[in-house]
């Protein structure tokens, strides 16, 4: 029953990480789901958002981040790795969010791309299936696994996509942010065909939406009219200082207080409800 979903956009600053974190906390706090977050982005924003800089520094100094998985794969020709040792349990600072775990990221991933891509792994193994194989032993402990991918389509990101059943594309509704949607979809489809699997696009998530902006309104209308890019989730996540502030590791009290009481919480909850419904329809009840 586990659904593994990657979050991806080739442009940074579109709210990808905040959307991933909010989905996880809403899935847990509002819908009672067990969630595993995997931070593949070397910027480590998701990790720090969920556990704070101090705890991240501690696990990073002990080499207990996702970077150690890829480092071990390169060093041991792709031998099995116990990824459970990397999982941080109950990571959200909110008391109501009790079932979100995290595999943290590291700055060490920056130099890992070329090493992993160039590695001669074991027979039958590829540089893109390291995460997929490692997750085999823990994935069934969760209802959802959400993978925050870097803003590129290099080896680490491809590991996230290969492990995923589906993906979402968060985007600001402007020309620059939406320009890469088509190429992302084409590349994901191409890689899926090469791997012999279908990676389902669940939909596009509109972030940092400004109702007063004609560019934003027109872009959303255009995306909804286009038949070549799939579904746009109807919940438009507004641009708001409170959502930006939610990236701070702090106990805001409740999800509503964390994400905002002027419609932001409602929009994120409705997005999560649509996300749950869409995964059930598109991916089915069983993995």
Helices and strands as residue ranges (DSSP letters): E 3-7, H 16-29, E 35-39, H 45-61, H 66-75, G 83-86, E 87-88, E 100-103, G 107-111, H 112-118, H 130-135, G 139-141, E 144-148, H 155-163, E 166-172, H 175-178, H 181-195, E 200-207, H 214-225, H 241-245, H 255-259, H 264-283
